[in-house]
Amino acid sequence: MCANKDNAIDKNKKYVCPDKIRIFNQIGIDLVIGKREGPYIYDFDGKKLIDVHINGGTYNLGHRHPEILDAMREALEMPIDIGNHHFPSPLRGEVAEMLVNLSPGNMKYCVFASGGSEAVDIAIKSARHATKRRKIVSIDNGYHGRTGLSGAVGNTKNAAFFLSDTPEDSLKVPFNDLSAMKIALTQEDIAAVILETIPATLGFPLPENGYLAEVKSICEQTGTLFISDEVQTGLSRSGNIWAIEKFGVAPDIIVTAKGLSGGMYPIAAAILNEKAGSWLLEDGFAHVSTFGGSEIGCYIAKKVLEIVSRPETLDHVNRISKYLADSLQTLQEKHSHLVEVRQCGLIAGLKFEGEIGAVMMSKALYDNGVWAMFSGYDLSVLQFKPYLFTDKALVDELMEKLEKSIIQCAS
Ligand SMILES: Cc1ncc(COP(=O)(O)O)c(C=O)c1O
């Protein structure tokens, strides 16, 4: 670790990402995360924050969950390492089997990656190979990662910044606009639609009744594959293992990442049905990834899947989500500055008055001991994502801090 906070900021400003540090500085946030435990992170200067950003779901189980730490220690004591992706591995096989069995529809295979963007790339390549079509439909201002293919199906401005936009291959439609989706999906050469069940970076707008099921039904008619990006919404955050299950849709491909790591060792995966995984029978070397499905990562992922699929975990998420919903409703009734609450399980977007209402709330909450981040593509919506084991006392504390911050921002 760097000797002190200023030193860490200077080194990162100099060698890592000067512009990001400048932006956070402008907002008045100079967080350098030191100690972390459960729902809490601590700034290097000792300031304690409740983490409801949880790095997009990476800390779904909280920071340094004891069972994950034990699994990590066990893995390090075993005679294993990253492994070699060319050969069968007992751990990789076991995690793939768990992911397939925990998924809706007739999933058959699991292709491992080291992060979410890479797993989205795998999903897109798999759909293109399976359909022999090239174009991908996604939503305006979606976010699916920042590698070439994943970036191109997200926000156009970001892809164009690196000259990696592919307008000829990517069709963008507004979220929840079924007519626009129908028009896009009935064009020629559409391999897949990729959708987050509840698009995080857009501020967690909830899918309208029947929207996702209707998109899937059009896909079935047109021979287009449905890729469900569950990187943020999966692994029991919604009260189901995958949020897409809540909407009665069995996708052709599910992408999972972030939380699968237990916040301790990077691992991600694309889960494929028979059609999407056809290339695995034809050319096993068509996609390979040295770190994808590392054995240490698999050992952790196995424990993560075991924890998130326990009936008591899902029961708890459903119970505490209801308590959170009631608490947020009470708050909204008292404060018109909180314009809208969008919630599904422990996934929530809080819309505030003003175009940059959520940026102001991020800063106020930061000062009041909560780390919650504004949505990148809608600065009026705050992402509010408590970890799975949030209890009533933590919800109460969060509401108190939210209310204090709302009063400060509204005035
Ligand atoms: C919905 C979604 N998909 C994909 C990704 C990409 O994941 P990664 O950052 O691990 O590449 C992210 C990351 O934030 C995401 O939120």
The ligand as a MOL file (V3000), in Angstrom:
LIG
                    3D

  0  0  0     0  0            999 V3000
M  V30 BEGIN CTAB
M  V30 COUNTS 16 16 0 0 0
M  V30 BEGIN ATOM
M  V30 1 C -24.1990 -4.6060 -17.1180 0
M  V30 2 C -22.7330 -4.7490 -17.2970 0
M  V30 3 N -22.2610 -5.5690 -18.2380 0
M  V30 4 C -20.9410 -5.7400 -18.4300 0
M  V30 5 C -20.0160 -5.0530 -17.6670 0
M  V30 6 C -18.5610 -5.2310 -17.9090 0
M  V30 7 O -17.9320 -5.8850 -16.8590 0
M  V30 8 P -16.3690 -5.7060 -16.5950 0
M  V30 9 O -16.1500 -4.3350 -16.0560 0
M  V30 10 O -16.0500 -6.8000 -15.6040 0
M  V30 11 O -15.6600 -5.9150 -17.8860 0
M  V30 12 C -20.4650 -4.1900 -16.6590 0
M  V30 13 C -19.5180 -3.4430 -15.8210 0
M  V30 14 O -19.8290 -2.5080 -15.1300 0
M  V30 15 C -21.8590 -4.0220 -16.4790 0
M  V30 16 O -22.3430 -3.1960 -15.5490 0
M  V30 END ATOM
M  V30 BEGIN BOND
M  V30 1 1 1 2
M  V30 2 1 2 3
M  V30 3 2 2 15
M  V30 4 2 3 4
M  V30 5 1 4 5
M  V30 6 1 5 6
M  V30 7 2 5 12
M  V30 8 1 6 7
M  V30 9 1 7 8
M  V30 10 2 8 9
M  V30 11 1 8 10
M  V30 12 1 8 11
M  V30 13 1 12 13
M  V30 14 1 12 15
M  V30 15 2 13 14
M  V30 16 1 15 16
M  V30 END BOND
M  V30 END CTAB
M  END
